[in-house]
Amino acid sequence: MKQFRGIAMAAACAVALLGSGAASAAGCIKGAVIGGVGGKLVGHPVLGAVGGCVYEHHREAKLKKEKAQAAREEAAAHAAAY
């Protein structure tokens, strides 16, 4: 029963986050799955899923900012060439 509760909690979190946007949900779901499996190994699957979700959400946001910065720099270099 305890395992079912953890799976149900992770599923509920995933469903709630899907409404917040596809990009942020994708990172969160991937992190939740990996964190949940890791947490299961040490006896805390829900805590692992939440931690994985938070980490992946942060990582995805950081990558998005880096990509945007690179695009701005490329556009500025392209504009300066003309």
N, C-alpha and C positions, 0 to 999 in steps of 0.2 A: 504493500500500500504506500510506503514511503517513496518508492521509486516512481509510482504513478503520480504522486503529488508533485514531484520534481519535474516530471515530463509535462504535466498539465500546466505548471507555472511557467516553464520555458515556452510552451506553445502559446500561452496567453500573452506573454511579453512579445513574442514574435508577431502575433496578430495585431497587437496594439501598435507596434512600431511600423508595420506595413503601411499604415495610414499616414505616416509622417513624411513619406517620400521614398521613392525607389532607391536612390543612391545611398542614403543613410541607412535604410533598412537592410540593404544588401550587405554592407559591412557589419552591421549588428548581427544579422542572422548567422553569417559565417563565423563571427567571433563567439556567438552564443553556442553554436554547435561544438566548436573546438574547446571552448572553456567548459562546457557541460561535460564533455568526455573526460577532460583533464580533472575536473572537479569530482566526477564519479570515481576516479581512481583513488582520490584521497578522502572520499566520503561527503563531499559538499557539492553536488551537481548544480544546484540552483545558484549558489554563490559563484561557482565557476562560470556558469552561463552568463550571469549578470556582469561579472568582471570581463569576460571575453567580449561581450557586447559593447561595453564602455570603451575598452581598448581599441577594438576595430573601428568604432565610430570616430574616435579621436584620430586614428591612423588614416581613415578615409578622408576626413576633413583636412588633415595636413597635406595629403597627396593632392587634393583638389586645389588647395591654395598654391602649392608648388607648380602645378600644371598651369594655373592661371597666370602666375608670375612669369613662367617660361614663355607663354603665349604673348604676354605684353612685351617682353624683351625682344622676342622674335619680330613682332610687329614694328617696334621702334627701330630695330636694326634694318628691317626691310624698308621702312619709310625714309631712313637716313641715307640709304643707298641711292635713292632717286632724287 
